[in-house]
Amino acid sequence: MAYDLYPVSSSLSRPVIAGRITNYANKVGAGLLLDTANLSQNSLPRLSQSIQRNGFQGPFGSPYVKSTISRNSKARELSNAGFPNMAHRKVSGDENFWCREFENGSADDPEGFSVPGDIWKWTRDGKAHSPERIILEFEDGLPVAVNGIRKPMVVDMISLLSPMVGKFGHGRSVGLEAIASGEKVLELREAPATTIIMNARRHLETATLSTETLRHKRSLGQQWVDEVIAGRWQSKIHQICEAAITAVSVGVSGNVTYEISHRRFLPYSFTVVQPLYIRDRDAWEHDAALESCAKTTDIVRFLRNIANDSTEVG
């Protein structure tokens, strides 16, 4: 799923992290559970709501909610406490198999930010590589194979695909994300496999689903994203959207073939199981014209019969 122009990231991982920590805290009988999220981070509601949903009975939350401690002050404290590597980080980062995400620090101000070159790990300058072809195969909306190599788990699929796309430099994005106050913060993302998977799925959906279905599905998809960004996993709205999107995805099956270079990745063929696209426009127009003529002939014949019947009655 995507938020605006880029994939969601920590929205997916925070509930998992919070769930595991809460389970452990309950197991050892902890009376207090703290995280280090700031007020300007969406991780704050995501973690808090996930901890609550997982049944932690004691007080929980972040000590930084009402804090005015600066990033530099925190860095000094970390260094003094024996964590110099964390203290010297230029940005805050989050990484899972789906996406790498960065914010804060030198990437704080949307009107003037810098991106440290060493933060990019999955994407490279791809000028040294010759163009290649990549074939992505989907079944019921899920990626199942790359260039004929089938992977039963999406995580394995992404591990295979990420270096194939990332070596050409694709998958970097910059965008704004709304926080609880309604204001927005800058975030950088790196997700080469995710970027091409989302692009391919969108093409297959367009080729398979009706325009009306697509309109509703995309609206539900955005609602799904809004819920997870706010940390409301398993809310009624989230469950409704999840069920509807899963149902609509049945039958979205086929493959997309890309040509990829350091400049771009573009599909040059789609093949779907239940296509709504026209493959030969001339043949389609010929058949459509014949069908239209046949309908017109039927109408004319019907009107003539009515006229003849009226004449006979008169």
RODO-2510 file (C-alpha; in nm, 4 decimals, decimal comma):
residues 314
     n   res          X          Y          Z
     1     m     0,0000     0,0000     0,0000
     2     a     0,1085     0,3548    -0,0683
     3     y     0,0602     0,6839     0,1109
     4     d     0,0332     0,9510    -0,1575
     5     l     0,3359     0,8775    -0,3810
     6     y     0,5393     0,6417    -0,1657
     7     p     0,5005     0,3114     0,0245
     8     v     0,4090     0,2973     0,3907
     9     s     0,6863     0,1604     0,6091
    10     s     0,6942     0,1940     0,9880
    11     s     0,3130     0,1842     0,9802
    12     l     0,3607    -0,1862     0,9082
    13     s     0,6478    -0,2612     1,1461
    14     r     0,5501    -0,0636     1,4572
    15     p     0,2475    -0,2828     1,5457
    16     v     0,4650    -0,5938     1,5130
    17     i     0,7357    -0,4461     1,7358
    18     a     0,4822    -0,3250     1,9916
    19     g     0,3063    -0,6613     1,9934
    20     r     0,6244    -0,8577     2,0632
    21     i     0,7403    -0,6169     2,3326
    22     t     0,3993    -0,6122     2,5003
    23     n     0,3828    -0,9912     2,5041
    24     y     0,7278    -1,0050     2,6637
    25     a     0,6383    -0,7340     2,9168
    26     n     0,3262    -0,9255     3,0164
    27     k     0,5270    -1,2464     3,0412
    28     v     0,7841    -1,1021     3,2832
    29     g     0,5256    -0,9022     3,4778
    30     a     0,6594    -0,5573     3,3892
    31     g     0,4728    -0,2707     3,5522
    32     l     0,5820     0,0029     3,3100
    33     l     0,6413     0,0093     2,9345
    34     l     0,8167     0,3060     2,7712
    35     d     0,9103     0,3928     2,4139
    36     t     1,1159     0,6838     2,2792
    37     a     0,8821     0,8260     2,0137
    38     n     0,8573     1,2035     1,9816
    39     l     0,5406     1,4082     1,9534
    40     s     0,6187     1,4846     1,5869
    41     q     0,6469     1,1136     1,4992
    42     n     0,3542     0,8968     1,3957
    43     s     0,5300     0,6145     1,5781
    44     l     0,3854     0,7637     1,8969
    45     p     0,0175     0,6771     1,8299
    46     r     0,1115     0,3586     1,6437
    47     l     0,3054     0,2199     1,9383
    48     s     0,0613     0,3410     2,2028
    49     q    -0,2454     0,1997     2,0307
    50     s    -0,0701    -0,1291     1,9581
    51     i     0,0431    -0,1646     2,3199
    52     q    -0,3097    -0,0965     2,4405
    53     r    -0,4589    -0,3372     2,1879
    54     n    -0,2231    -0,6120     2,3045
    55     g    -0,3534    -0,5832     2,6591
    56     f    -0,0748    -0,4236     2,8621
    57     q    -0,2304    -0,3370     3,1990
    58     g     0,0257    -0,0926     3,3379
    59     p     0,1121     0,2643     3,2383
    60     f     0,2858     0,3045     2,9026
    61     g     0,3951     0,5744     2,6589
    62     s     0,6869     0,8008     2,5731
    63     p     0,8634     1,0388     2,8140
    64     y     0,9253     1,2711     2,5188
    65     v     0,5605     1,3617     2,4584
    66     k     0,5899     1,6758     2,6704
    67     s     0,9648     1,7121     2,6338
    68     t     1,1608     2,0005     2,4820
    69     i     1,4894     1,8118     2,4726
    70     s     1,6584     1,8766     2,1367
    71     r     1,7970     1,6112     1,9059
    72     n     2,1523     1,7353     1,9738
    73     s     2,1001     1,7091     2,3500
    74     k     1,9743     1,3538     2,3139
    75     a     2,2780     1,2726     2,0976
    76     r     2,5163     1,4002     2,3660
    77     e     2,3397     1,1973     2,6333
    78     l     2,3568     0,8848     2,4186
    79     s     2,7262     0,9369     2,3604
    80     n     2,7906     0,9867     2,7321
    81     a     2,5922     0,6698     2,8038
    82     g     2,8143     0,4653     2,5729
    83     f     2,6204     0,4758     2,2456
    84     p     2,8386     0,6927     2,0173
    85     n     2,7195     0,5255     1,6967
    86     m     2,3585     0,6194     1,7613
    87     a     2,4613     0,9687     1,8702
    88     h     2,6382     1,0432     1,5423
    89     r     2,3489     0,9506     1,3162
    90     k     2,2519     1,2367     1,0840
    91     v     1,8908     1,1194     1,0496
    92     s     1,6483     0,8911     1,2314
    93     g     1,5906     0,5645     1,0477
    94     d     1,3573     0,2685     1,0313
    95     e     1,4088    -0,0449     0,8241
    96     n     1,2043    -0,3528     0,7420
    97     f     1,2028    -0,5913     0,4466
    98     w     0,9484    -0,3701     0,2654
    99     c     1,1091    -0,0264     0,2951
   100     r     1,3808     0,1872     0,4567
   101     e     1,2617     0,5214     0,5968
   102     f     1,4461     0,8305     0,7242
   103     e     1,3454     1,1563     0,8898
   104     n     1,4601     1,4309     1,1240
   105     g     1,8134     1,5651     1,1539
   106     s     1,9462     1,6934     0,8200
   107     a     1,6159     1,5838     0,6605
   108     d     1,4062     1,8028     0,8890
   109     d     1,3158     2,1169     0,6931
   110     p     1,1144     2,0666     0,3704
   111     e     1,2329     2,4068     0,2462
   112     g     1,5994     2,3168     0,2758
   113     f     1,7132     1,9631     0,3546
   114     s     2,0112     1,7471     0,2705
   115     v     2,0278     1,3743     0,2124
   116     p     2,3463     1,2083     0,3380
   117     g     2,4748     0,9901     0,0566
   118     d     2,5663     0,7068     0,2889
   119     i     2,2076     0,6433     0,4020
   120     w     2,1168     0,4692     0,0750
   121     k     2,1904     0,0959     0,0949
   122     w     1,9415    -0,0685    -0,1410
   123     t     1,9756     0,1735    -0,4336
   124     r     2,2837     0,2645    -0,6348
   125     d     2,3885     0,4709    -0,9351
   126     g     2,2933     0,2295    -1,2120
   127     k     2,4834     0,3801    -1,5055
   128     a     2,7311     0,0924    -1,5065
   129     h     2,4580    -0,1660    -1,5718
   130     s     2,3096    -0,2531    -1,9104
   131     p     1,9294    -0,2503    -1,9453
   132     e     1,7538    -0,5703    -1,8379
   133     r     1,4099    -0,7280    -1,8541
   134     i     1,2127    -0,8193    -1,5451
   135     i     0,8912    -1,0240    -1,5524
   136     l     0,6682    -1,0042    -1,2462
   137     e     0,3926    -1,2626    -1,2036
   138     f     0,0921    -1,2162    -0,9747
   139     e    -0,1828    -1,4441    -0,8464
   140     d    -0,4913    -1,2890    -0,6857
   141     g    -0,3105    -0,9602    -0,6375
   142     l     0,0038    -1,1046    -0,4774
   143     p     0,3479    -1,1308    -0,6423
   144     v     0,4522    -1,4937    -0,6793
   145     a     0,7419    -1,5033    -0,9278
   146     v     1,0256    -1,2969    -1,0760
   147     n     1,1550    -1,4035    -1,4171
   148     g     0,9935    -1,7427    -1,3668
   149     i     1,1499    -1,7963    -1,0236
   150     r     0,8624    -1,8652    -0,7854
   151     k     0,8813    -1,7562    -0,4231
   152     p     0,6132    -1,8763    -0,1787
   153     m     0,6600    -1,5829     0,0608
   154     v     0,6423    -1,2124    -0,0273
   155     v     0,9473    -1,1452     0,1910
   156     d     1,1500    -1,3870    -0,0247
   157     m     1,0150    -1,2199    -0,3370
   158     i     1,1295    -0,8779    -0,2172
   159     s     1,4742    -1,0093    -0,1219
   160     l     1,5156    -1,1422    -0,4755
   161     l     1,3756    -0,8372    -0,6520
   162     s     1,5295    -0,5569    -0,4456
   163     p     1,8882    -0,5806    -0,5802
   164     m     1,7587    -0,6310    -0,9359
   165     v     1,5806    -0,2943    -0,9232
   166     g     1,7962    -0,1114    -0,6701
   167     k     2,1178    -0,1481    -0,8678
   168     f     1,9649     0,0856    -1,1281
   169     g     1,8886     0,3495    -0,8643
   170     h     1,5097     0,3143    -0,8631
   171     g     1,2988     0,3222    -0,5482
   172     r     1,4005     0,6431    -0,3728
   173     s     1,1259     0,8863    -0,2738
   174     v     1,0750     1,2070    -0,0785
   175     g     0,7396     1,3133     0,0621
   176     l     0,5387     1,4676     0,3432
   177     e     0,3368     1,2682     0,5958
   178     a     0,0628     1,4110     0,8174
   179     i     0,0991     1,3731     1,1938
   180     a    -0,1745     1,3736     1,4588
   181     s    -0,1939     1,7551     1,4700
   182     g    -0,2686     1,7728     1,0965
   183     e     0,0693     1,9286     1,0204
   184     k     0,3180     1,7428     0,8032
   185     v     0,6750     1,6224     0,8363
   186     l     0,9336     1,5328     0,5747
   187     e     1,0291     1,1691     0,5197
   188     l     1,2698     0,9947     0,2826
   189     r     1,2192     0,6373     0,1665
   190     e     1,4113     0,3667    -0,0140
   191     a     1,2103     0,0744    -0,1497
   192     p     1,3214    -0,0572    -0,4911
   193     a     1,1311    -0,3876    -0,4918
   194     t     0,8218    -0,2313    -0,3397
   195     t     0,8155     0,0458    -0,6001
   196     i     0,8054    -0,1870    -0,8997
   197     i     0,5661    -0,4325    -0,7282
   198     m     0,3139    -0,1555    -0,6609
   199     n     0,3504    -0,0300    -1,0180
   200     a     0,2934    -0,3772    -1,1636
   201     r    -0,0068    -0,4476    -0,9433
   202     r    -0,1671    -0,1191    -1,0440
   203     h    -0,1319    -0,2146    -1,4124
   204     l    -0,2835    -0,5596    -1,3536
   205     e    -0,5728    -0,4129    -1,1556
   206     t    -0,6444    -0,1654    -1,4347
   207     a    -0,6337    -0,4455    -1,6914
   208     t    -0,8645    -0,6734    -1,4910
   209     l    -1,1110    -0,4647    -1,2902
   210     s    -1,3920    -0,2416    -1,4128
   211     t    -1,3479     0,1336    -1,3874
   212     e    -1,6170     0,1549    -1,1207
   213     t    -1,4559    -0,1219    -0,9147
   214     l    -1,1166     0,0470    -0,9442
   215     r    -1,2591     0,3744    -0,8200
   216     h    -1,4007     0,2136    -0,5067
   217     k    -1,0961    -0,0054    -0,4507
   218     r    -0,8566     0,2901    -0,4607
   219     s    -1,0765     0,4827    -0,2201
   220     l    -1,0800     0,1862     0,0188
   221     g    -0,7053     0,1464    -0,0230
   222     q    -0,6462     0,5042     0,0860
   223     q    -0,8756     0,4564     0,3859
   224     w    -0,6790     0,1422     0,4764
   225     v    -0,3554     0,3416     0,4623
   226     d    -0,5008     0,6264     0,6694
   227     e    -0,5989     0,3784     0,9411
   228     v    -0,2578     0,2108     0,9639
   229     i    -0,0703     0,5425     0,9543
   230     a    -0,2742     0,6518     1,2547
   231     g    -0,2004     0,3204     1,4293
   232     r    -0,5578     0,1961     1,4120
   233     w    -0,4868    -0,1623     1,3072
   234     q    -0,7922    -0,3885     1,3370
   235     s    -1,0296    -0,0947     1,3757
   236     k    -1,3704    -0,1561     1,2185
   237     i    -1,2814     0,0656     0,9230
   238     h    -0,9494    -0,1138     0,8786
   239     q    -1,1181    -0,4551     0,8841
   240     i    -1,3844    -0,3467     0,6341
   241     c    -1,1221    -0,2102     0,3951
   242     e    -0,9016    -0,5185     0,4359
   243     a    -1,1863    -0,7581     0,3587
   244     a    -1,3052    -0,5587     0,0573
   245     i    -0,9566    -0,5205    -0,0926
   246     t    -0,8875    -0,8923    -0,0454
   247     a    -1,2145    -0,9817    -0,2184
   248     v    -1,1508    -0,7458    -0,5096
   249     s    -0,7983    -0,8842    -0,5558
   250     v    -0,9279    -1,2324    -0,6388
   251     g    -0,8721    -1,2775    -1,0108
   252     v    -0,6090    -1,0031    -1,0413
   253     s    -0,3620    -1,2479    -1,1912
   254     g    -0,1104    -1,2270    -1,4727
   255     n     0,2305    -1,0818    -1,5450
   256     v     0,3970    -0,7547    -1,6375
   257     t     0,7222    -0,7435    -1,8324
   258     y     0,9504    -0,4447    -1,7736
   259     e     1,2571    -0,3078    -1,9407
   260     i     1,4675    -0,1441    -1,6721
   261     s     1,7707     0,0829    -1,6996
   262     h     1,9287     0,3557    -1,4876
   263     r     1,6931     0,6071    -1,6507
   264     r     1,3558     0,4378    -1,6040
   265     f     1,1554     0,1183    -1,5762
   266     l     0,8682     0,0831    -1,8203
   267     p     0,6331    -0,2076    -1,8902
   268     y     0,6136    -0,3241    -2,2495
   269     s     0,3627    -0,6049    -2,2069
   270     f     0,0776    -0,7058    -1,9767
   271     t    -0,0851    -1,0465    -1,9785
   272     v    -0,3789    -1,1083    -1,7447
   273     v    -0,6078    -1,4044    -1,6841
   274     q    -0,9333    -1,2067    -1,7085
   275     p    -0,8557    -0,9120    -1,9389
   276     l    -1,0791    -0,6140    -2,0029
   277     y    -0,8363    -0,4601    -2,2504
   278     i    -0,8726    -0,4566    -2,6302
   279     r    -0,5899    -0,6252    -2,8202
   280     d    -0,6967    -0,5385    -3,1774
   281     r    -0,8858    -0,2122    -3,2091
   282     d    -0,9735    -0,2555    -3,5758
   283     a    -1,1239    -0,5978    -3,5137
   284     w    -1,3060    -0,4691    -3,2062
   285     e    -1,4511    -0,1715    -3,3934
   286     h    -1,5605    -0,3990    -3,6785
   287     d    -1,7386    -0,6339    -3,4382
   288     a    -1,8864    -0,3441    -3,2421
   289     a    -2,0151    -0,1858    -3,5620
   290     l    -2,1770    -0,5113    -3,6731
   291     e    -2,3395    -0,5504    -3,3329
   292     s    -2,4631    -0,1928    -3,3444
   293     c    -2,6028    -0,2433    -3,6945
   294     a    -2,7756    -0,5618    -3,5859
   295     k    -2,9382    -0,3798    -3,2964
   296     t    -3,0436    -0,0966    -3,5272
   297     t    -3,1899    -0,3459    -3,7742
   298     d    -3,3862    -0,5113    -3,4959
   299     i    -3,5250    -0,1757    -3,3858
   300     v    -3,6205    -0,0791    -3,7410
   301     r    -3,7866    -0,4164    -3,7942
   302     f    -3,9761    -0,3763    -3,4671
   303     l    -4,0991    -0,0284    -3,5609
   304     r    -4,2060    -0,1478    -3,9060
   305     n    -4,4035    -0,4308    -3,7528
   306     i    -4,5808    -0,1844    -3,5263
   307     a    -4,6556     0,0399    -3,8219
   308     n    -4,7868    -0,2514    -4,0281
   309     d    -5,0045    -0,3693    -3,7413
   310     s    -5,1487    -0,0203    -3,7053
   311     t    -5,2238    -0,0027    -4,0769
   312     e    -5,3998    -0,3368    -4,0732
   313     v    -5,6111    -0,2347    -3,7759
   314     g    -5,7064     0,0933    -3,9434
***
